[in-house]
Amino acid sequence: MSKNEKSVKNWSKLWNEYSAALEKWRVSFQSLQKASSEVQTKYNEAMEKAINESSQSTMNQFFDSWKKAMNQSGLNAFKQFGENWQKTMDQPGMTQLKTYGEMMTKFGETWEKMWRK
C-alpha cells in the first residue's frame, strides 16, 4: 500500500469517526430539545388547569411540588446529559469540532462588537 493510499484510508477512518461523533451529538441535542418541549407543554397545561381550577392553597402546594420535582428530575437529567456530552466531546475527532465552535464564538463576539449601535 502506497503512502497516498494510507493517507486516504486514515482520512476516511477519521472522517467516519467524526461523522459518528457528530451524529451522537445531533441525537443528544434532538433528545434535549424534545424533552424541553415536552416539559414546557406539560408545564403550560398544568399551569392553565391550576390557575383555572385551584384555590390559593392548592396553587402554593402545586408550586412547591413542581419545584421539588423539577429539582430532582432536572438535576439528574442535566447531569446525565453533561456526562454524555463530555464523553462525546472526548472521542477521537472531536478536537476539530471544539476548535470550530471556539472559532465561531470568537467570530460572533467580533461581529457583535463591529455592528453594535
C-alpha positions as CSV (number, residue, x, y, z in Angstrom):
1,M,0.0,0.0,0.0
2,S,1.5,3.4,-1.0
3,K,1.8,6.3,1.3
4,N,-1.0,8.1,-0.5
5,E,-3.4,5.1,-0.2
6,K,-2.6,5.0,3.6
7,S,-3.3,8.7,3.9
8,V,-6.6,8.3,2.1
9,K,-7.5,5.4,4.3
10,N,-6.6,7.3,7.5
11,W,-8.6,10.3,6.4
12,S,-11.6,8.1,5.7
13,K,-11.3,6.5,9.1
14,L,-11.0,9.9,10.8
15,W,-13.9,11.3,8.8
16,N,-16.1,8.3,9.7
17,E,-15.2,8.7,13.4
18,Y,-16.0,12.4,13.2
19,S,-19.3,11.7,11.4
20,A,-20.3,9.1,14.1
21,A,-19.4,11.6,16.9
22,L,-21.4,14.3,15.2
23,E,-24.4,12.0,14.8
24,K,-24.2,11.2,18.5
25,W,-24.2,14.9,19.3
26,R,-27.2,15.5,16.9
27,V,-29.2,12.7,18.6
28,S,-28.4,14.1,22.1
29,F,-29.3,17.6,21.0
30,Q,-32.6,16.5,19.5
31,S,-33.4,14.5,22.6
32,L,-32.8,17.6,24.8
33,Q,-34.9,19.7,22.5
34,K,-37.7,17.1,22.6
35,A,-37.6,16.8,26.4
36,S,-37.5,20.6,26.8
37,S,-40.5,20.9,24.6
38,E,-42.5,18.2,26.4
39,V,-41.7,19.7,29.8
40,Q,-42.8,23.2,28.6
41,T,-46.0,21.8,27.1
42,K,-46.9,19.9,30.3
43,Y,-46.0,22.8,32.4
44,N,-48.3,25.1,30.4
45,E,-51.1,22.6,30.6
46,A,-50.7,22.1,34.4
47,M,-50.4,25.9,35.0
48,E,-53.6,26.6,32.9
49,K,-55.5,23.9,34.8
50,A,-54.2,25.0,38.2
51,I,-55.0,28.7,37.6
52,N,-58.5,28.0,36.4
53,E,-59.5,25.4,38.9
54,S,-57.5,25.8,42.1
55,S,-57.5,27.8,45.3
56,Q,-54.5,29.8,46.5
57,S,-53.6,27.0,49.0
58,T,-53.7,24.4,46.2
59,M,-51.6,26.7,44.0
60,N,-49.0,27.0,46.7
61,Q,-48.8,23.2,47.1
62,F,-48.6,22.8,43.4
63,F,-45.7,25.3,43.1
64,D,-43.8,23.5,46.0
65,S,-44.4,20.1,44.4
66,W,-43.4,21.4,41.0
67,K,-40.1,22.9,42.3
68,K,-39.2,19.7,44.1
69,A,-40.0,17.6,41.0
70,M,-38.0,19.9,38.7
71,N,-35.1,19.9,41.0
72,Q,-35.0,16.1,41.3
73,S,-35.5,15.3,37.7
74,G,-33.8,18.3,36.2
75,L,-30.6,17.9,38.1
76,N,-30.3,14.2,37.2
77,A,-31.2,14.8,33.6
78,F,-28.8,17.7,33.1
79,K,-26.0,15.8,35.0
80,Q,-26.5,12.8,32.7
81,F,-26.7,15.0,29.6
82,G,-23.5,16.7,30.7
83,E,-21.7,13.4,31.2
84,N,-22.9,12.1,27.9
85,W,-21.9,15.3,26.2
86,Q,-18.4,15.2,27.8
87,K,-18.0,11.5,26.7
88,T,-19.0,12.5,23.1
89,M,-16.6,15.5,23.1
90,D,-13.7,13.4,24.4
91,Q,-13.9,10.9,21.5
92,P,-11.3,11.0,18.7
93,G,-12.0,13.5,16.0
94,M,-13.9,16.0,18.2
95,T,-11.0,18.4,18.5
96,Q,-11.8,19.9,15.2
97,L,-15.4,20.4,16.3
98,K,-14.3,22.1,19.5
99,T,-11.9,24.3,17.6
100,Y,-14.7,25.2,15.1
101,G,-17.0,26.0,18.0
102,E,-14.4,28.3,19.6
103,M,-13.7,30.0,16.3
104,M,-17.5,30.6,15.7
105,T,-17.8,32.0,19.2
106,K,-15.0,34.4,18.6
107,F,-16.5,35.3,15.2
108,G,-19.8,36.1,16.9
109,E,-18.2,38.2,19.5
110,T,-16.2,40.2,16.9
111,W,-19.3,40.6,14.7
112,E,-21.3,41.9,17.6
113,K,-18.5,44.4,18.5
114,M,-18.3,45.6,14.9
115,W,-22.0,46.1,14.5
116,R,-23.0,47.3,17.9
117,K,-25.1,50.5,17.7
